[in-house]
Amino acid sequence: MICTKCHRRFSGDHQFCPHDGERLAASIDIKRIRSKPTELAGEVIAGRYQVRGLLGKGAMAQVFLALDKQTGDPIALKLLDARLAKHPELKARFLVEAKAAAQIAHPNVVRILDVGLRDDGAPWIASEFLFGESLGEWLRRERVMSPPSAVPLLRAIALALGEAHRAGVVHRDIKPDNVQLIGERNAAHDVKLVDFGFARLVAEKGMTQAGVAVGTIEYMAPEQVVSDEPDARTDVYAFGMLMFRLLSGRLPFQGKTEAETLAQQLITPAPAPVLGVAGLAPGLEAMILHALRKRPDNRYGSMEAFVEDLDRVTAGHPPRFANKPLNAPDVYSPVTPFAITAAKFLYKKLGLNPTVI
């Protein structure tokens, strides 16, 4: 049963929401969900999912509001553009998202319900419909979140990421817009990690060509910047960026051009966010800086280690892993020939000598 107001879910014999007193329903009436008109309205995918409206559109795919005719529940239906579906690599990349998210069983990761191919060959992904807004939307409105509100959110996403890494999935695009706050505006009660469109399945190789930087520039780890192999520590870096943005209201690197921002991600040490909040802030600052080390082996080795420190800081203790000795210098060393060439180019962008590589 679900509350039609706050969208909390309950099991058992509840008839009214214990939070706000609203009567519970078996499902949310899809007519109450806002969407934009679309030419696909009324089309039924796989004999089951009836398109009702458009929720959003990206470079590769559109996301539609659809009705699951078997359950009566609203769902989100992501459909790859038919023109792009003709390209095997793009089609494979789209399906990796479904495969990646489906391997992760965690309450703070969006649930993939179904996957298939439309008659024209375009792949689609059906996932649970998430009520609320993205953390990115929230930050664009509110700018910054207080540590007491942020810490539970950060912990939940860190645990979700840890589960993804155990399943062999590196997200590669951790940012506020890929974190969904569930519930009423300014009163979120849950959080979900979404959009595994750039995810890397560790067991699969060759999906990304050398020289293609995958992710969002402002949150890219140094190894992503030069297209070296990502791992769980790549997500740790992006998570540190998210944490920096969430708690300070700004990002540490914002160059005049994209190339300059990429160069800063690769080379420039992250400045202290200067949270200025008594008690909790110093430990959080240390954690952020530890996550943002340029060398992967100087960062948190896992999200479990991050959560352990977060719990220590919350309890008033200094972070443990953030104080371990660093391998000096904290400079990223590119691995592949392409990465070395890219790094030399970016060093020059900041007026630095690339012969140190």
N, C-alpha and C positions, 0 to 999 in steps of 0.2 A: 504494500500500500504506500501511496505517496501523498505528501501534502501539496495541494495545488497552489499554495502561497510561497513557502520557503523551499519546496522541492526536496525536503528530507524524506528518506524512505524508512519505513517501519515494517516490522513483521509481527506476527502474533495477532492479538485480538484488539489492537488499537482501532478506535473509530475516529478519534480526533488527534490532531498534532499536539504533542506535549509541549512544543515550543511556542506555538502561536494560537492554538485552539481551533485551527481550521479543520473542517471535516476532511478526512482522508478519502482518496479515490483509488480505484484500481489502476488508473493511468491518467495522464494529462490529456485533456481535449486538445487535439492538434490545432483546432481553430483558434486557440488562445495564443498560439506561437506566431510571432511576426516573421514574415519572409517577403521576398520581392517576387514580382511576377516573372514567369519564365515560360518559354515556348514548350517546354517539356511537361508542363503541368498536366496531370492526368495519366501520363505514361506509367505503365507498370513494368518494373524491372524484375526479371526472373520470376514472373508470375506472382510476385509477393509484395514488392515495395513500390507504392504509388507515390509519384512525385507530386508535391503540393506547392513548392515555391523554392526560390533561390536564397541561400543563406550567405554565400560568398563566392568569390572567384579569385584564383591565383594564376600564376604564369602557366601552369600545366593542367590544372583541374578546376572543376566547379564543385561546390558543395551544396547539396539540395536538402531541403526539408522533405521527408517522405514518411508515409504511413505504412507501418508493418501490418499488412492485412490479416496476418495470422494471429498477432498478439494485440493489435489495436494501439500499439505504442508508437510515438513519434521517434524517428531515427534520423541520423545524419548520413546522407548518401553522397560519397565522393566519387566523381566520375572523371576519368582522364579525357581530355579533349580528343575527339575522334581523329583529328589530323595527326596528333602526336602519337596516337596508338599505333600508327603505321610504322613507327620507329622502334625496333626491337629493344634497344638499350633503354629508351625512355619508358617503354611498357614494363620492362623488367624492373626498373627503378621504382616505378609506381607500386608494383606488386610487392617489392621488398618491404614497403611500409606496412602492408597488411601482415606479411609473414613475421616481421619484427615485433609489432605490437601484439600479435596473437600468441607469441611465445612468452609473453610476460604476464604472469598472474599476480596482480597487485591492485588493491583497491584505489590507489592513486594514479593508475594508468588507465587511459580511455580503453573501453572494451570494444574489441572488434567482433562483430556479430556474424558477418558473412562476407564472402568475396566471390566475384564471378566476372564473366565477360558478357557484354551486351551483344546483340545481334550483329552490330557493325564492328565487333572486335575490340571495342573500348572496354578496358577493365574498370570495375567499380568496387568500392569498399563500403560496406554498411557498418556503422558503429553506433554506439549508444548516443542519444541526443543529450548534450550537456547544457543545462540551464545556467545562466549567469553571464559573466564577462571574463575576458582574458586579463591576466595580471598586467599586460601591456596597456590595455584600455584603462585599467584602474590607475596605473602610474601616470598616464598622460593627463588624467583628471586630478589626482591627489598629489602627485610628484614623489612623495617619499612615504615609507611605512615605518612606524615605530618598532623598535626591537621586540617588545612584548607581543605585538601582533604578527611580526615577521617570523619569529623563531619557530612557532608551530608549523607555519606554511613551509619554511625552508626544510624543516626536519622531514615533513611528509614527502616532499619532492626528492630529497636526498635518499630516503628509503626506497622510493620508487625507482630512482636511477640505479641504486645498488642492486635491486632485483633485476633490472634490465641487463646490467653488466654480468650478473650470474647466469643469465640466459644467453649470454654471448652477443648482446646487442649494445652497440655504441650509438647514442642518439645523434650526436654531431651538430645539433642545432638548438641547444638549450638557450632560451631567452624568454623574457616576460610574455611575449605573444604566444608562446607555446605552453603556457601554464594557465589553466582554466580555473577560475574561482567559481565555485558552485554555491548558488543561493541568491539571496536578495542583494541588491546594490548596497555596498558598504556594510554588508552583514553576511559575508561568505562563511559557510560552515564546513566546507570541504574543498579539496583541490585535486586537480587531475593533470597529469602530464600528457600532452597531446602531440600530434604531428610528427610521426616517425618517417617522414618523407625523405630525409637525408640519412636515415639510420644506416649503420654498417653492421652486417652480420659477420662476426669475426670468422665464422667458418667458411664464408664465401669471399673469394678474391676476384679481382679484375673488374668489379662493377664500376669503379671510378677511374677514369683515364688520368695518367700523370699530367700535371699542369692544370687540372681543374680544381679550383679551391671551392670546397663544399661547405656551406654554412652561412652564417650572418656575420659580416665583417667585424662589427663592434664586439662580438662575443667569441671570435675565433682564437683558438690556441695557436702558438707559434708553429707547431707541426702541421696544422691545417693551412696556415698561411702559405707555406711552401709546398703543400701537397704531399707531405710525408705520411706514413701510415698512422692512423689514429688508434687510440685504445681508450680504456676507461678514464685515464688521466686527462684525456682531451675534454671529456665531459666535466671533469673536476674543474678545469680552467674556466670553461663557460659558466659553470655554476658559481664560481668565484666572481665572475663578471656580473651575473644576475644579482648576487648578494650585494655587491658594491652598488649597483644601480638602485636596488630596493631600499637600502638603508641610508644612502647618502644623497639620493636624488639626482645623481649624475653618473657619467661614465668616465673612466680614467683616460681613455684614448679617443680623441676626436680630431683627426687631422683635417687639413683644408681640402684634401682629396682622399679618395678611397685608397690610393696607393700609399699615401702618407699614414693613414690609419693602420693599414696592414703592416707597414714598416714599424710603427710603434708597438703593435702587438708582438712582433718578432723580436724587437731589440730593446725597447725602452722599459725599464723597471716600473712596475705599478706604484703610483704614489699612495700614501696612506689616505684612506677615505675620510679621516678626521670626523668621526661620528659625534664625538663630544657628549655622549650620554654616559653618565656616571655608572660605575659598577659593571654593567654588561658590555659596554662598548669596547674597552681595551681588548678583551678577549676576542670579540667578534672581528675587530680590525686585524688582529694577528692571524686569525683563521682566513680572512679574505686574502691577505698578502701571501699566506702560505699556499693557498689554492692557485694564486696567480704567478707562481714562479715560472720562469721561462723554460728551465729544464724540467721535463716530465718527472724525473726521479727526485726532484726537490719538492714536488707537490704532494698532496695527500695521495697515497697509493690506492685508496678505495673510498667509496662513499661511506662504508661502514666506519672507517677511521674518522671521516668528517663528522658523522653522527655522534661518535664517541666524544669528540672534542666539543661539539655543540651541547651535549648533555652536561659535560663538565663545566662549560662556561655558564650555562643556565643555572647550575647549582652553585655558582660563585667560585669555582676553581679555575686556575689557569689552564689553557689548552695544553695537552700533552704532545700531540704530534707536531704542532706548529713550532715547538721549541727544539726539535731534533736538529743535529748538525746538518748543514747544507753542503752539497758538493759544489765547490767553487771552481771557476766563476759560474754564476747563475746565467749562463748564456746558452741559447739553443744551438745545437750543432746539426745542421741539415744532413740527411742521410743519402738521398739519391742524387744522381748528377743533375736532374732537373731542379731539385730543391736547393742545391748549392748555387746554381745559376740564378734562381729566383731570389735567394737570400742576398747575393751580391748586388743585384739590382735594387733591392729594398734598402740595403745599407747606404747605397749612393743617394737614395731619396732623402735620407736624413743627413747627408753630408759626411758620412762616416767612411772609414777605410775598410773596404771589403776583403782585404788581404788577411784579416784576422780569422776568416772562416777556414 
